[in-house]
Amino acid sequence: MNQIVDEHSAVIMGRGGFHSLRDRLEVIRIFVHAPKEFRVNRIMMVCNIGDMREARDEVGESDRRKAKFIRDMVGIHCTDARNYHLCIDSSAVDFPTSVEMIIRMVEKKRVI
């Protein structure tokens, strides 16, 4: 990951990027989250899943895999807000506003 950031402007999602790049001043760490029921409804709509139990299982399994990966690799909780510069609840902040917040943060970071 460091080589990618050394050579390019990049957006790195997942795989512990927030932790691997934590000491790099030019990196902005962002966590987008939402309550489970919101994510269940969203996955039902986006993935065209008609069964709520199936969607809940999918969200739960995804959460478990992500948490286990980060916990096993670096020993921390990936949902801890202290790991990020910006946390956005996507059930409370719509997509355009989230994008605007991120862009403003990137622009501010460029000035510093």
Secondary structure, DSSP 8 states (H G I E B T S, - for coil): -HHHHHHS-----STTHHHHTTT-TT---EEEE--HHHHHHHHHHHTT---HHHHHHHHHHHHHHHHHHHHHHHSS-TT-GGG-SEEEETTTS-HHHHHHHHHHHHHHHHH-
